[in-house]
């Protein structure tokens, strides 16, 4: 079962407290700093991240089993681990990127 975690919104404007992911050429804000659970994403030119993710709002859900949640879905980004104890993947549903997040138990 999916549970909403945050909304990701691309922006061209720098935001307070951005962190940087060098491999993705991406600045992003911490969801827990937002009362509305917004994650701002600012991509540098030449970012290897998919264009759909760079240009569209995404919804992120926590899931108990990321592989099961991806089954039969169009994959945008294969599972990867951006932080210890967290696996993330992106699928496409209704034309939008959907982030799936599995936290280690």
Order of alpha helices (4+ residues) and beta strands (2+ residues): beta-beta-beta-beta-alpha-beta-alpha-beta-beta-beta
